[in-house]
Amino acid sequence: MVCASELLKKLTFTCVKGDPDREVSALVYDSRKIEKDCMFVCLVGANADGHSFAAQAAGEGAAVIVAQKEVELPEDCDVTLILVEDTRYALAFLSAAWFGNPAEEMKIIGITGTKGKTTTTYLVKSILEHAGHRVGLVGTIETIIGDTHIPAGNTTPESYLLQGYFRQMADCGCDTVVMEVSSQGLMMHRTQGFLFDFGIFTNIEPDHIGPNEHADFEEYMACKGRLFRQCGVGIVNCDDTHWRKVTEGHTCMLETYGFAEGADLQAYEMHLVTKPGALGVDFKVKGLMELAVETETPGRFSVYNALTAIAICRHFGVSGEDIREALLHAHVKGRIEIVRVSDAFTLMIDYAHNAMALESLLTTLREYHPKRLVCLFGCGGNRSRMRRFEMGEVSGRLADLSVITSDNPRFEEPQDIINDIKTGISGTEGAYVEICDRKEAIRYVISHGEPGDIIVLAGKGHEDYQEIRGVKYPMDERVLIGEILRERGTGL
């Protein structure tokens, strides 16, 4: 049991009813998990308002109810009612206190931006662990605590879940946490209740704008900027034209990185690297640190990801040699993940699942002057048809050959989705074939790969399932590739 006033210590609140020194047995924000003597926090969600469950909580024996507006309670209930300005903000501080403020026991790194968050978190984890640190990770793909991998629901978990992860990380010996920080997470106060040691901004483009997301680009930037009022050191990409707007009103010390002259950590002399069955890039760094770097992932954005990781890891005293070694061998599942199937051509898996990401990827790969650029992709069902038209147009315009296949059809017919993609391609001169079965489509591109080709399997990335009519069936492209090669008698 914990005294409610101890949990409330860092919050401004009004005790409307009862005793704030009541002891509580649990911290709960889900009405289905209410228990006797718990503290129930009323959250306002997109589809439900926790305040409507306040009477239920009181009836089921909750000791304390935390609300941000008036609630109806049974007249004779023995419950303490606490009023705060924002219950989501309050939940973050209550959660931190409930788990014993675990963030104070570790260094916390938060990375925000439209692109590059996922890759950079894994790069940072790889470099720091190579240098002897124990690192927890919270991100779009998964949360990693020691040897435990927990599939992610949201890029940035609800504050209670996040603080629970922090507690587990600290208890298993982690000294550092690297995490993706989404604009939604910042807007919904999931990362309040603690101070980031380092806050990082990678880049920003119009995204996540619409119902239940952000009203406009200005709001999107403003939410990203909250990170720089919640961290000690801010590290920002000064090549992004919006970086000053994003960091407006910052309360942290700022450092910059990029290709631009005057960046505190500057990349220069970038060269594309082509090897049998693989692509990469090398470059040099000067300023706050000086070293030469090579990565086995292609393109300019790979330089930015690596440069971001260097800018962070130098604060941990990691040597240039450790950074160089870790970057050369670091790989992120489903993010420009090269799978060696032949020395004659290059095959990779990438999560690019919208037109913006696909255009960026294919434009980058064009710079390597492939004999043919082959793009295998599909689109998700029960999603905007416009995305299909747009992805079809991008692939038709930038790829020499598009192989249209199935992604996650959900409750739609795969062929209907393929027909929409073909509508987008029809406005270009791009060649295409359609093979509905994804394994057969992959078999086709491997069997027809020509010397000098670059082949991209786009859209699934780290996902290891295919969703059909509400059921998720196992489907990992790496497994499919292995099966195909064994069936061909070539092996991996």
Salt bridges, closest charged atoms under 4 A:
GLU6 OE1 - LYS9 NZ 3.02
ASP30 OD2 - ARG32 NH2 2.83
ASP49 OD1 - HIS51 ND1 2.76
ASP49 OD2 - LYS69 NZ 2.60
ASP78 OD1 - ARG22 NH1 3.37
ASP86 OD2 - HIS189 NE2 3.55
GLU104 OE2 - LYS10 NZ 3.68
GLU105 OE1 - ARG167 NH2 2.88
GLU129 OE2 - LYS125 NZ 2.70
GLU142 OE1 - HIS149 ND1 2.88
GLU158 OE1 - ARG88 NH1 2.81
ASP171 OD1 - ARG167 NH2 3.19
ASP175 OD1 - HIS133 ND1 2.99
ASP197 OD1 - LYS107 NZ 3.95
GLU205 OE2 - LYS115 NZ 3.15
ASP207 OD2 - HIS208 NE2 3.44
GLU213 OE2 - HIS208 ND1 2.97
GLU218 OE1 - LYS245 NZ 3.87
GLU219 OE2 - HIS214 ND1 3.21
GLU248 OE1 - LYS245 NZ 3.74
GLU255 OE2 - ARG314 NH2 3.00
GLU255 OE2 - HIS315 NE2 3.01
GLU269 OE1 - LYS284 NZ 3.19
ASP282 OD1 - HIS271 ND1 3.31
GLU294 OE2 - LYS275 NZ 2.96
GLU296 OE1 - HIS331 NE2 3.87
GLU321 OE1 - ARG324 NH2 2.75
ASP322 OD1 - HIS130 NE2 3.70
GLU325 OE2 - HIS329 ND1 3.48
GLU337 OE1 - ARG478 NH2 2.88
ASP343 OD1 - ARG340 NH1 3.24
GLU359 OE2 - ARG397 NH1 3.18
GLU393 OE2 - ARG397 NE 2.73
ASP400 OD2 - ARG366 NH2 2.85
GLU412 OE2 - ARG388 NH2 2.43
GLU413 OE2 - ARG469 NH2 2.73
ASP420 OD1 - ARG385 NH2 2.76
ASP420 OD2 - ARG388 NH1 2.93
GLU434 OE2 - LYS422 NZ 2.66
GLU440 OE1 - ARG443 NE 3.12
GLU450 OE1 - LYS371 NZ 3.15
GLU450 OE1 - ARG372 NE 3.78
ASP453 OD2 - ARG372 NH2 2.74
GLU463 OE1 - LYS460 NZ 2.93
GLU467 OE1 - ARG410 NE 3.62
ASP476 OD2 - LYS333 NZ 3.67
ASP476 OD1 - ARG478 NH1 2.58
GLU477 OE2 - ARG438 NE 2.71
GLU483 OE1 - LYS439 NZ 2.95
GLU487 OE2 - LYS439 NZ 3.10
GLU487 OE1 - ARG443 NH1 2.86
